[in-house]
Amino acid sequence: MKIERLRKSHVKHITLTNPEWAFTVNLRNLVGHEFATQGYLTLQTFDSVLDWKLRQQRKRTEKHRSENTADLIRELTGTFWRVKHNDPDKLVEIKLGVRMSIPGTGIGVASSLLTLSDPANFAIIDFRNWKVLYSEDKHQFTVPEYKKYLAEVRQLADQFDCDVQEIDFLLWKEFKDL
């Protein structure tokens, strides 16, 4: 990916006048507020995260999530939020695992919760972003692949002096322009 193209995209897309970015910022503020004030997500906020991440794809896996209750979402998102570990690499594995234990969610949705709860440090793994970064079609991801992807996105964020989520968003926008 050409750095100059990414710089131009950053100026164009990472602004609150961009409705997609403004919605993303509002959602991460909601997620951050719920975790900070109550230590878990409500079912309504969880559903908003699913709508944001899955968009038109949500219906194809909805049957797997149909029995998720407000209590289950509260308990598992609360555990996700509270879990600590001295090794940051291991913490990512644990948080993804907790999040993926919610029926009907995979690593893409799990990484979206990581990203919305800590946008400075995390990105969403997605076939679109993977295609832009690696020029490879891939639709299933493992935790080691997420770590590889995250390391590269973090490196780009360091070059731009911005949040990791901003680079993630730009990669997603770049795919739309392919």
N, C-alpha and C positions, 0 to 999 in steps of 0.2 A: 504494500500500500504506500502510495506517495504521501510523504509528510506534508507537503504544501497543500495538497488537495484536502487533507484532513484539517489543516489549519483554516482553510477557507470555509469548510463545512462547520467547524467549531463556531466561527464568527456568525455564520448564517443561522445555525440551528440551536445553539445553546443560549437562548434568550427567552425571557418570559413572554415575549410577544409571539413566540411560536406556540400555538395551542397544545401540540403534543408534548413539548417540553414542560410547559406550564402545568399540564395535567400530571405529568410524572413528578414534578416537584411537589405539587399538592398532595399526591398520594404518599410520597415518602415522608412528608410532614405529618400526615395522618398516622401512618405506621409508627413513626418515631414518637409521636405524642402518646399513642396507646401503649406502646412498650414502656415509655418513661413514666406514665401516670398509673397504669394498672398492671404492667408486666406481662401482658398477653394481648392477642388480637381478638376482637369480636368476630362473630361469624359474618357480619355485614362487611367489615373491613377485609377479612379474608376473601370474601366473594369479590370485592372490588379489586384485590390483587389478582385474582384469577381472571377477571374480565380484562384487566390491563395487560396481563402477560399473554393470555391465550387468544384474546379477541375472537375472531371468527372460528377458531379451532376449538373453542370451549365445549361445544355441544358433543364433539366426537368422543370425549372421555367423561362426560357428565355422569353417566350411569355409575361409574366407579366412585364418585363423590356424593352420590345421592343420599347416603345414610350418614354422612358426616354431621354430627350435632354441634351445637354451640359449646357444649361441655367438652367434647373431644378437641375442637379447635382451640378453646381456651387452655386446656391442659397441655396440648402438644406445642402450641406457639409459646406458651409460658415456659415450658421446658427448653425449647429452642433459645429463648431469650436469656434464661438463667444459667445455662450450661457454661462452664469455664474450664480452661485447660492451659497449662503453662506453655505448651507447644502450639503456636499459631496454626501450623500445618494440620496438626491433629484436631484442633478446634474446628477447622473448616469441615473436616470429615465428619465429626460428631454432629455439628449443626445441620449439615446436609442430610445426614442419616435420620436425625429426629424429624426434620421437615418432610423427608420422603416417606416417613412412616404414616403420614396422613393418607388414607386411601385415595387413589386417583391422582396422585401427584408424583412427578418424577424430578429428575435433577434440574430441568429447566425451570420449573415452578419453584423448586427449593432454592435455586440460586437467585430467583427474583426476590424472595423474601430476605435473603442475605443482603442483596443489593439495596433494597428499599430501607432496610434497617441500618445499613452502614455504607452509604453511597461513596464515601471517600476511599473505601478499600475493596469493594466487591463489584462484580459484573455478572450479567446473566449469560449463561451459556445457551446458545441458540444456533440452529443450523444456518441462519442468515449470517450471523456474525462470524461463525466458523468459516463459511464460504469466502467472506471478504478477507479475513485474516490469512487463511491457509490455501485459498483457491481449491478447496476440496468439498465435495458434497458429502455431508455426514448428518445423520438424524438421530443417532443414539450416542449418548456420552457416558463416560465413566468418571468417577471422582478424580483419578489421575489425569484424565484429559481436561477436566475442569481446572485443575491446578496449573496445568501447562498453559491453557488459555488465559487464566487469570494472571499468571506471571507476565505474559506478553502484553496484556491490556494495562497492567500496572506500570510496565516499562513505558508504554506510550503516554500514560497519564503523567508520569514523572517528566517526560520530555515537554509536555504541554503545561505542566504545573496546574493540573486540574483534578477533579474527582475521577475516580475510576469509572463511575457510572456515566460520566460525560462521554468518555471514550466509547463505552459500551453503546450508548445511544447513537453516537456518530457512526459506528460500524453498522448498526441496524439501518440507519438512514442511507448509508452508502450502498447497502444491499438493494434498497428500493430504487436506487439510481442506476443499478447495473443494467 
